[in-house]
Amino acid sequence: MYKYIFGPVPSRRLGVSLGIDLVTHKICSLDCIYCECGATTSLTMKREEYVPISDVLKEIDDYFSKNIKPDFVTFSGSGEPTLNIGIGRVIEYLQSNYDVPVCVLTNGTLLKYKNVRDDLLKADIVMPSMDSVLEKSFKIINRPEKTIKIEEYIEGIKSFKDEFSGSLDLEIFIIPGINDSKEDIASLKKAIFKINPDSVLLNSLDRPGTINKISGASLTELTNIKRDLGFDRTKIISKGKNRKNIASYRSDKEKAILGTIFRRPCTIKDISEILGLHINDIGKYLDVLIKERKLEVEELERGIFYKVKK
C-alpha cells in the first residue's frame, strides 16, 4: 500500500488516472458541502510541505517500476493540493522522468499567488473549481477560509489562464436550491467570459457529500444551465464507464469494504483507516455498491455513514 499515491482511479474526465495526494486529511482552504472526502478539519490558506516530497517521489518511482503508465497523473485527494509548497517539484519530476500527462484538480483559491501559478505552469491540464461568485451562495456551498475574497479568487484564475499554455478547464458544481438561481447563473456567466477558460465543466453529486440533505442536479437542470451560461465550450460531465468493467477495479477490495460496513456503519474516513485504502480509491467502490443497492447512507452527528441496505 502506498501512503501518498492511490489508484489508478477511473475518472469521468481523464480515463484511468493515478492520484497523488499532497496533504493529509482534510486540509483545505474551502469546506464544500458536497465534498465526498468529508468535512474540512483544517481550514487554511497557509502553504507548507504537508507531506514529505522526497517520500512522494520514492512512491512514484516504485509505482512506475511495476505498472504500466496511466492515462494521467492527477493531483487530488484529501484536500487542496496547491497548499503543499512542493507541488511544482513533483510535476517537474513526473514530466522529466516519466513523460506522463499531469492534471491538477484545485479549488483555485490560491491562484491569486504568483508562486502557486508558477508551480502549476508545467501541468498539462489544470481544473480549478468556481461554484459561485455571489457572496451568499459562495459561503453556503464552499464555506471558505475567512481571508478569501471573491474578486481575488476570480482574478487569480484569470491571471493563471493568461499565463498558462496548457488547458484550463473550469469546473462548476451545481447544487439545486443553492447556486442555480438566475442571479447565480448570470454572475457565473460574467466571470466565465472574463476568465475565458478552455472549457467549462458542469458537474453535480454522484454520492453524498459532507451533508446528506443536498441532492444532485438532473441532466435537464444542467442542460438548462448550460444554455443560460451561453459559453460555447461548456460540457456536462457525464457518467463514466461502468466502474466494475475497468481493469483497476478489484473485487477483493469491494468485499473488504462491504465486510467492514456489514460489521458496523462507517464514514468513508472510518473505512480508509480500517482498511488502509485512500479515500478517493474507496469512492469508486461505494459508487458501485450504492448503485447495486447494497449500501445506503445516513447522516449522523459525526458525518455521513454508509450502512448495509436492509
C-alpha positions, 0 to 999 in steps of 0.5 A: 500500500502506498501512503501518498499515491492511490489508484489508478482511479477511473475518472469521468474526465481523464480515463484511468488516472493515478492520484497523488495526494499532497496533504493529509486529511482534510486540509483545505482552504474551502469546506464544500458541502458536497465534498465526498472526502468529508468535512474540512478539519483544517481550514487554511490558506497557509502553504507548507510541505504537508507531506514529505516530497522526497517520500512522494517521489520514492512512491512514484518511482516504485509505482512506475517500476511495476505498472504500466503508465496511466492515462494521467497523473492527477493531483487530488485527494484529501484536500487542496493540493496547491497548499503543499509548497512542493507541488511544482517539484513533483510535476517537474519530476513526473514530466522529466522522468516519466513523460506522463500527462499531469492534471491538477484538480484545485479549488483555485483559491490560491491562484491569486499567488504568483508562486502557486501559478508558477508551480502549476505552469508545467501541468498539462491540464489544470481544473480549478473549481468556481461554484459561485461568485455571489457572496451568499451562495459562495459561503453556503456551498464552499464555506471558505477560509475567512481571508478569501475574497471573491474578486481575488479568487476570480482574478487569480484564475484569470491571471493563471489562464493568461499565463498558462499554455496548457488547458484550463478547464473550469469546473462548476458544481451545481447544487439545486436550491443553492447556486442555480438561481438566475442571479447565480447563473448570470454572475457565473456567466460574467466571470466565465467570459472574463476568465475565458477558460478552455472549457467549462465543466458542469458537474453535480453529486454522484454520492453524498457529500459532507451533508446528506440533505443536498441532492444532485442536479438532473441532466435537464437542470444542467442542460438548462444551465448550460444554455443560460451560461451561453459559453460555447465550450461548456460540457456536462460531465457525464457518467463514466464507464461502468466502474466494475468493467475497468481493469483497476477495479478489484473485487477483493477490495469491494468485499473488504469494504462491504465486510467492514460496513456489514460489521458496523456503519462507517464514514468513508474516513472510518473505512480508509483507516480500517482498511488502509485504502485512500479515500478517493480509491474507496469512492469508486467502490461505494459508487458501485455498491450504492448503485447495486443497492447494497449500501445506503447512507445516513447522516449522523452527528459525526458525518455521513455513514454508509450502512448495509441496505436492509 
